[in-house]
Amino acid sequence: MSLIGTWMQTTVQPYLAYRITDQPIYLGWVGFASALPAFFITLPGGVFVERIDKRKAVILMQTIMMGQAFILAFLTLTGQVTIWHIIILAAVSGMANAFELTARQAMIVELVGKDALPNAIALNSAIFNAARVVGPSLTAPFFLLLGESGEGWAFFANGVSYLFVIFSLMMIRTDPLLNTSTQAESMSFAGLVAGQRYVRQTPVIFLLIIMASIPSLFGFPFNQQIPVFARDVFHLVGDTESAVAARNSMMVTFQGLGALIAAIFLAAFSTIRKKGRLLIAGQLAFALGLIGISRVPIFQASLPMMILIGWGTVTQLASTNTIIQLTAPDHLRSRVLSTYLWSVNGLAPFGSLCLGWLVQTLGAQTAVMLGGTICLVGYAYVHLRRPMIRNLVI
């Protein structure tokens, strides 16, 4: 329920930003603001998370994000919202999310144990992406029935949805794996250095993090530019705001559909040991989907590309997450996991700014094609130079 609300806000927020500014570069700024905290918080957060009750940390961060959603709803419904309100509140949400994500991901092994971890990660992804399908599709009725005030009510619905996850977390009981044996190290700068040393000295994890960094800079920021495709690239004569909003939500929904298909497949076949082959499949699907959507001439043809992008995103991220969590030792897992999450989320703000500038300068289609090509070449270079990844069995 909470994730459905989150995806409603994720869909509506960039649309609102583009509607009130008509400038793609501001979409990059919104993405930059929401992701920049991860650049500074994720790595030290991984050290800190090892010493606290992760469940309580997640509850606190979810409460902060709920407050952010209600403030954004109030500003939008009262007609006071500006692009700078959106950017500042995106930064607040990003700060809470940067810490919460590491704590929540590290909490999974405390709930299910190592044996069930691959299946748990896949099921978690399935829930996330089921909401990714339902959430954006629910934004269309808000626009159709409530007009421009639909944006504010979508934000309000997201605020209410956080109550579901907060109450659920209060009922969950975990067996925290606190790192008591290395308390002095884990709470210090030396603890951070020790985690980074392990990453550098473990070739498989180091290469996986390098490959996760490539789409963070050149591929994933495409999501912030979906409103540009919905309004400008696939423009039709006689377009109305509700028609553009419907196209926007449909593109996000089909991307979520592809992600959900991937998540269900990974959950059903979590015993597949050739994780390296799955990783390659996800990377190829994602890069080719980006290149494809930059070349299709009509909106209908973009929807299969969105499915491909969604499938590739989840397959590569879930495969990488599983390999890293199963490889890292217990006393370093949070630190190693935070490094991976930093490569995915911490670098994203710079990718958002870069892609926003490229879209403003070169046009959306050229910018996205360039990003997809860089991802494809980057993946190919690593796999050709280091075949250990594609042959990985775990």
KADA-V606062 format. One record per residue. N is the residue number from 1. RES is the residue in three letters. PHI is phi in radians with two decimals (NA if undefined). PSI is psi in whole degrees, 0 to 359 (NA if undefined). BURIAL is + if it has 16 or more other ideal C-beta (glycine too) atoms within 10 Angstrom, else -. Layout:
[[N & RES & PHI & PSI & BURIAL] [N & RES & PHI & PSI & BURIAL]]
This chain:
[[1 & MET & NA & 318 & -] [2 & SER & -1.16 & 319 & +] [3 & LEU & -1.18 & 329 & +] [4 & ILE & -1.06 & 315 & +] [5 & GLY & -1.12 & 320 & +] [6 & THR & -1.07 & 317 & +] [7 & TRP & -1.23 & 331 & +] [8 & MET & -1.08 & 313 & +] [9 & GLN & -1.17 & 320 & +] [10 & THR & -1.05 & 326 & +] [11 & THR & -1.37 & 317 & +] [12 & VAL & -1.36 & 324 & +] [13 & GLN & -1.03 & 309 & +] [14 & PRO & -1.16 & 329 & +] [15 & TYR & -1.11 & 316 & +] [16 & LEU & -1.09 & 317 & +] [17 & ALA & -1.05 & 319 & +] [18 & TYR & -1.28 & 326 & +] [19 & ARG & -1.14 & 321 & +] [20 & ILE & -1.56 & 353 & -] [21 & THR & -2.10 & 327 & +] [22 & ASP & 1.05 & 25 & -] [23 & GLN & -2.25 & 117 & +] [24 & PRO & -1.02 & 330 & +] [25 & ILE & -1.10 & 331 & -] [26 & TYR & -1.21 & 333 & +] [27 & LEU & -1.11 & 322 & +] [28 & GLY & -1.11 & 321 & +] [29 & TRP & -1.16 & 321 & +] [30 & VAL & -1.10 & 314 & +] [31 & GLY & -1.09 & 321 & +] [32 & PHE & -1.09 & 314 & +] [33 & ALA & -1.14 & 320 & +] [34 & SER & -1.28 & 332 & +] [35 & ALA & -1.73 & 339 & +] [36 & LEU & -1.02 & 319 & +] [37 & PRO & -0.96 & 327 & +] [38 & ALA & -1.08 & 329 & +] [39 & PHE & -1.09 & 323 & +] [40 & PHE & -1.69 & 331 & -] [41 & ILE & -1.67 & 325 & +] [42 & THR & -1.05 & 312 & +] [43 & LEU & -1.14 & 306 & +] [44 & PRO & -1.14 & 332 & +] [45 & GLY & -1.08 & 323 & +] [46 & GLY & -1.12 & 326 & +] [47 & VAL & -1.21 & 315 & +] [48 & PHE & -1.18 & 323 & +] [49 & VAL & -1.06 & 330 & +] [50 & GLU & -1.16 & 345 & +] [51 & ARG & -1.91 & 6 & +] [52 & ILE & -2.26 & 169 & -] [53 & ASP & -1.35 & 110 & -] [54 & LYS & -1.12 & 326 & +] [55 & ARG & -1.09 & 315 & +] [56 & LYS & -1.14 & 323 & -] [57 & ALA & -1.12 & 319 & +] [58 & VAL & -1.15 & 319 & +] [59 & ILE & -1.05 & 315 & +] [60 & LEU & -1.08 & 315 & -] [61 & MET & -1.18 & 324 & +] [62 & GLN & -1.12 & 324 & +] [63 & THR & -1.14 & 319 & -] [64 & ILE & -1.10 & 317 & +] [65 & MET & -1.17 & 328 & +] [66 & MET & -1.11 & 316 & +] [67 & GLY & -1.08 & 320 & -] [68 & GLN & -1.06 & 317 & +] [69 & ALA & -1.13 & 319 & +] [70 & PHE & -1.16 & 322 & -] [71 & ILE & -1.13 & 316 & +] [72 & LEU & -1.11 & 322 & +] [73 & ALA & -1.10 & 314 & +] [74 & PHE & -1.06 & 312 & -] [75 & LEU & -1.10 & 322 & +] [76 & THR & -1.26 & 315 & +] [77 & LEU & -1.19 & 332 & +] [78 & THR & -1.60 & 2 & -] [79 & GLY & 1.29 & 16 & -] [80 & GLN & -1.69 & 353 & -] [81 & VAL & -1.17 & 138 & +] [82 & THR & -2.20 & 171 & -] [83 & ILE & -1.09 & 328 & +] [84 & TRP & -1.29 & 329 & -] [85 & HIS & -1.06 & 315 & -] [86 & ILE & -1.08 & 316 & +] [87 & ILE & -1.14 & 314 & +] [88 & ILE & -1.14 & 316 & -] [89 & LEU & -1.22 & 329 & +] [90 & ALA & -1.11 & 323 & +] [91 & ALA & -1.16 & 319 & +] [92 & VAL & -1.07 & 313 & +] [93 & SER & -1.08 & 321 & +] [94 & GLY & -1.11 & 322 & +] [95 & MET & -1.10 & 313 & +] [96 & ALA & -1.14 & 319 & +] [97 & ASN & -1.18 & 326 & +] [98 & ALA & -1.08 & 321 & +] [99 & PHE & -1.40 & 318 & +] [100 & GLU & -1.12 & 323 & +] [101 & LEU & -1.12 & 315 & +] [102 & THR & -1.10 & 315 & +] [103 & ALA & -1.10 & 318 & +] [104 & ARG & -1.20 & 317 & +] [105 & GLN & -1.14 & 319 & +] [106 & ALA & -1.22 & 337 & +] [107 & MET & -1.27 & 338 & +] [108 & ILE & -1.01 & 314 & +] [109 & VAL & -1.14 & 333 & +] [110 & GLU & -1.24 & 334 & -] [111 & LEU & -1.47 & 325 & +] [112 & VAL & -2.14 & 342 & +] [113 & GLY & 1.47 & 168 & -] [114 & LYS & -1.20 & 324 & -] [115 & ASP & -1.06 & 322 & -] [116 & ALA & -1.67 & 5 & -] [117 & LEU & -1.05 & 312 & +] [118 & PRO & -1.00 & 318 & +] [119 & ASN & -1.19 & 322 & +] [120 & ALA & -1.15 & 318 & +] [121 & ILE & -1.08 & 318 & +] [122 & ALA & -1.16 & 319 & +] [123 & LEU & -1.16 & 320 & +] [124 & ASN & -1.04 & 318 & +] [125 & SER & -1.15 & 323 & +] [126 & ALA & -1.11 & 317 & +] [127 & ILE & -1.10 & 315 & -] [128 & PHE & -1.00 & 316 & +] [129 & ASN & -1.49 & 339 & +] [130 & ALA & -1.11 & 317 & +] [131 & ALA & -1.14 & 329 & +] [132 & ARG & -1.16 & 334 & +] [133 & VAL & -1.44 & 313 & +] [134 & VAL & -1.27 & 315 & +] [135 & GLY & -0.97 & 302 & +] [136 & PRO & -1.05 & 325 & +] [137 & SER & -1.17 & 334 & +] [138 & LEU & -1.36 & 345 & +] [139 & THR & -1.24 & 330 & +] [140 & ALA & -1.04 & 312 & +] [141 & PRO & -1.04 & 326 & -] [142 & PHE & -1.05 & 316 & +] [143 & PHE & -1.23 & 317 & +] [144 & LEU & -1.19 & 321 & -] [145 & LEU & -1.57 & 331 & -] [146 & LEU & -2.04 & 358 & -] [147 & GLY & 1.14 & 218 & -] [148 & GLU & -1.16 & 335 & -] [149 & SER & -1.25 & 349 & -] [150 & GLY & -1.04 & 330 & +] [151 & GLU & -1.10 & 312 & +] [152 & GLY & -1.11 & 320 & +] [153 & TRP & -1.23 & 331 & +] [154 & ALA & -1.14 & 319 & +] [155 & PHE & -1.13 & 320 & +] [156 & PHE & -1.10 & 318 & +] [157 & ALA & -1.08 & 324 & +] [158 & ASN & -1.13 & 318 & +] [159 & GLY & -1.02 & 315 & +] [160 & VAL & -1.11 & 323 & -] [161 & SER & -1.12 & 335 & +] [162 & TYR & -1.12 & 335 & +] [163 & LEU & -1.06 & 327 & -] [164 & PHE & -1.10 & 312 & -] [165 & VAL & -1.27 & 326 & +] [166 & ILE & -1.14 & 313 & -] [167 & PHE & -1.13 & 321 & -] [168 & SER & -1.11 & 316 & -] [169 & LEU & -1.13 & 329 & +] [170 & MET & -1.17 & 333 & -] [171 & MET & -1.53 & 341 & -] [172 & ILE & -1.32 & 140 & -] [173 & ARG & -2.08 & 129 & -] [174 & THR & -2.04 & 168 & -] [175 & ASP & -1.98 & 85 & -] [176 & PRO & -1.01 & 134 & -] [177 & LEU & -1.65 & 75 & +] [178 & LEU & -1.36 & 139 & -] [179 & ASN & -1.48 & 69 & +] [180 & THR & -1.30 & 336 & -] [181 & SER & -1.29 & 340 & -] [182 & THR & -2.23 & 43 & +] [183 & GLN & -0.99 & 312 & -] [184 & ALA & -1.06 & 318 & -] [185 & GLU & -1.27 & 316 & +] [186 & SER & -1.19 & 340 & +] [187 & MET & -1.74 & 11 & -] [188 & SER & -2.11 & 173 & -] [189 & PHE & -1.07 & 328 & -] [190 & ALA & -1.08 & 327 & -] [191 & GLY & -1.12 & 319 & +] [192 & LEU & -1.11 & 317 & +] [193 & VAL & -1.12 & 320 & -] [194 & ALA & -1.09 & 320 & +] [195 & GLY & -1.13 & 318 & +] [196 & GLN & -1.21 & 327 & -] [197 & ARG & -1.13 & 318 & -] [198 & TYR & -1.09 & 318 & +] [199 & VAL & -1.05 & 313 & +] [200 & ARG & -1.14 & 327 & -] [201 & GLN & -1.58 & 0 & -] [202 & THR & -2.00 & 97 & +] [203 & PRO & -0.95 & 319 & -] [204 & VAL & -1.08 & 311 & +] [205 & ILE & -1.15 & 318 & +] [206 & PHE & -1.05 & 315 & -] [207 & LEU & -1.21 & 323 & +] [208 & LEU & -1.08 & 319 & +] [209 & ILE & -1.20 & 323 & +] [210 & ILE & -1.05 & 314 & -] [211 & MET & -1.19 & 328 & +] [212 & ALA & -1.19 & 333 & +] [213 & SER & -1.24 & 330 & +] [214 & ILE & -1.09 & 305 & +] [215 & PRO & -1.20 & 336 & +] [216 & SER & -1.08 & 325 & +] [217 & LEU & -1.53 & 323 & +] [218 & PHE & -2.10 & 352 & +] [219 & GLY & -2.13 & 304 & +] [220 & PHE & -1.06 & 329 & +] [221 & PRO & -1.07 & 351 & +] [222 & PHE & -0.94 & 327 & +] [223 & ASN & -1.01 & 326 & +] [224 & GLN & -1.26 & 343 & +] [225 & GLN & -1.74 & 4 & +] [226 & ILE & -0.99 & 319 & +] [227 & PRO & -1.00 & 329 & +] [228 & VAL & -1.16 & 318 & +] [229 & PHE & -1.14 & 317 & +] [230 & ALA & -1.12 & 321 & +] [231 & ARG & -1.60 & 317 & +] [232 & ASP & -1.81 & 309 & +] [233 & VAL & -1.15 & 317 & +] [234 & PHE & -1.83 & 33 & +] [235 & HIS & -1.08 & 139 & -] [236 & LEU & -2.14 & 149 & -] [237 & VAL & -1.08 & 132 & -] [238 & GLY & 1.47 & 16 & -] [239 & ASP & -1.02 & 140 & -] [240 & THR & -1.94 & 167 & -] [241 & GLU & -1.05 & 320 & -] [242 & SER & -1.17 & 326 & -] [243 & ALA & -1.18 & 318 & -] [244 & VAL & -1.14 & 317 & +] [245 & ALA & -1.09 & 322 & +] [246 & ALA & -1.13 & 319 & +] [247 & ARG & -1.10 & 317 & +] [248 & ASN & -1.05 & 311 & +] [249 & SER & -1.18 & 327 & +] [250 & MET & -1.19 & 322 & +] [251 & MET & -1.12 & 316 & +] [252 & VAL & -1.13 & 321 & +] [253 & THR & -1.11 & 315 & +] [254 & PHE & -1.19 & 327 & +] [255 & GLN & -1.10 & 317 & +] [256 & GLY & -1.12 & 326 & +] [257 & LEU & -1.10 & 315 & +] [258 & GLY & -1.08 & 320 & +] [259 & ALA & -1.14 & 320 & +] [260 & LEU & -1.14 & 318 & +] [261 & ILE & -1.02 & 316 & +] [262 & ALA & -1.10 & 317 & +] [263 & ALA & -1.14 & 318 & +] [264 & ILE & -1.14 & 319 & +] [265 & PHE & -1.06 & 314 & +] [266 & LEU & -1.16 & 325 & +] [267 & ALA & -1.22 & 318 & +] [268 & ALA & -1.21 & 328 & -] [269 & PHE & -2.08 & 44 & -] [270 & SER & -1.19 & 346 & +] [271 & THR & -1.44 & 354 & -] [272 & ILE & -1.04 & 125 & -] [273 & ARG & -1.65 & 343 & -] [274 & LYS & -1.45 & 68 & -] [275 & LYS & -1.15 & 332 & +] [276 & GLY & -1.10 & 321 & +] [277 & ARG & -1.20 & 320 & -] [278 & LEU & -1.08 & 319 & +] [279 & LEU & -1.04 & 314 & +] [280 & ILE & -1.07 & 317 & +] [281 & ALA & -1.04 & 316 & +] [282 & GLY & -1.14 & 319 & +] [283 & GLN & -1.14 & 316 & +] [284 & LEU & -1.11 & 315 & +] [285 & ALA & -1.06 & 317 & +] [286 & PHE & -1.13 & 310 & +] [287 & ALA & -1.13 & 317 & +] [288 & LEU & -1.21 & 329 & +] [289 & GLY & -1.13 & 319 & +] [290 & LEU & -1.11 & 314 & +] [291 & ILE & -1.09 & 319 & +] [292 & GLY & -1.12 & 316 & +] [293 & ILE & -1.22 & 339 & +] [294 & SER & -1.36 & 347 & +] [295 & ARG & -1.94 & 343 & -] [296 & VAL & -1.22 & 141 & +] [297 & PRO & -1.53 & 339 & -] [298 & ILE & -2.26 & 159 & -] [299 & PHE & -1.04 & 315 & +] [300 & GLN & -1.02 & 324 & -] [301 & ALA & -1.27 & 343 & -] [302 & SER & -1.33 & 336 & +] [303 & LEU & -1.15 & 317 & +] [304 & PRO & -1.06 & 326 & -] [305 & MET & -1.16 & 323 & +] [306 & MET & -1.14 & 322 & +] [307 & ILE & -1.07 & 316 & +] [308 & LEU & -1.10 & 317 & +] [309 & ILE & -1.08 & 315 & +] [310 & GLY & -1.12 & 317 & +] [311 & TRP & -1.09 & 315 & +] [312 & GLY & -1.17 & 322 & +] [313 & THR & -1.05 & 308 & +] [314 & VAL & -1.20 & 319 & +] [315 & THR & -1.09 & 316 & +] [316 & GLN & -1.28 & 321 & +] [317 & LEU & -1.23 & 317 & +] [318 & ALA & -1.17 & 321 & +] [319 & SER & -1.11 & 315 & +] [320 & THR & -1.11 & 315 & +] [321 & ASN & -1.03 & 314 & +] [322 & THR & -1.10 & 313 & +] [323 & ILE & -1.06 & 315 & +] [324 & ILE & -1.14 & 315 & +] [325 & GLN & -1.17 & 326 & +] [326 & LEU & -1.36 & 336 & -] [327 & THR & -1.50 & 320 & -] [328 & ALA & -1.24 & 141 & +] [329 & PRO & -1.22 & 157 & -] [330 & ASP & -0.96 & 316 & -] [331 & HIS & -1.31 & 351 & +] [332 & LEU & -2.07 & 0 & +] [333 & ARG & -1.03 & 314 & +] [334 & SER & -1.09 & 321 & +] [335 & ARG & -1.20 & 318 & +] [336 & VAL & -1.18 & 317 & +] [337 & LEU & -1.10 & 322 & +] [338 & SER & -1.15 & 328 & +] [339 & THR & -1.15 & 318 & +] [340 & TYR & -1.11 & 313 & +] [341 & LEU & -1.12 & 327 & +] [342 & TRP & -1.12 & 320 & +] [343 & SER & -1.17 & 330 & +] [344 & VAL & -1.46 & 314 & +] [345 & ASN & -1.79 & 327 & +] [346 & GLY & -1.21 & 328 & +] [347 & LEU & -1.51 & 345 & +] [348 & ALA & -0.99 & 323 & +] [349 & PRO & -1.07 & 324 & +] [350 & PHE & -1.25 & 325 & +] [351 & GLY & -1.15 & 321 & +] [352 & SER & -1.09 & 315 & +] [353 & LEU & -1.11 & 316 & +] [354 & CYS & -1.09 & 312 & +] [355 & LEU & -1.19 & 323 & +] [356 & GLY & -1.05 & 319 & +] [357 & TRP & -1.18 & 320 & -] [358 & LEU & -1.14 & 319 & +] [359 & VAL & -1.11 & 318 & +] [360 & GLN & -1.12 & 325 & +] [361 & THR & -1.58 & 312 & -] [362 & LEU & -1.79 & 344 & -] [363 & GLY & 1.77 & 154 & +] [364 & ALA & -1.11 & 316 & +] [365 & GLN & -1.15 & 315 & +] [366 & THR & -1.13 & 318 & -] [367 & ALA & -1.12 & 316 & +] [368 & VAL & -1.23 & 323 & +] [369 & MET & -1.08 & 319 & +] [370 & LEU & -1.10 & 316 & +] [371 & GLY & -1.09 & 315 & +] [372 & GLY & -1.09 & 321 & +] [373 & THR & -1.15 & 318 & -] [374 & ILE & -1.09 & 317 & +] [375 & CYS & -1.04 & 313 & +] [376 & LEU & -1.06 & 314 & +] [377 & VAL & -1.14 & 319 & -] [378 & GLY & -1.09 & 313 & +] [379 & TYR & -1.02 & 312 & +] [380 & ALA & -1.07 & 319 & -] [381 & TYR & -1.07 & 313 & -] [382 & VAL & -1.14 & 315 & +] [383 & HIS & -1.18 & 324 & +] [384 & LEU & -1.26 & 324 & -] [385 & ARG & -1.36 & 327 & -] [386 & ARG & -2.26 & 83 & +] [387 & PRO & -1.13 & 351 & -] [388 & MET & -1.04 & 331 & -] [389 & ILE & -1.27 & 310 & +] [390 & ARG & -1.20 & 340 & -] [391 & ASN & -1.70 & 9 & -] [392 & LEU & -1.18 & 130 & +] [393 & VAL & -2.17 & 126 & -] [394 & ILE & -2.53 & NA & -]]
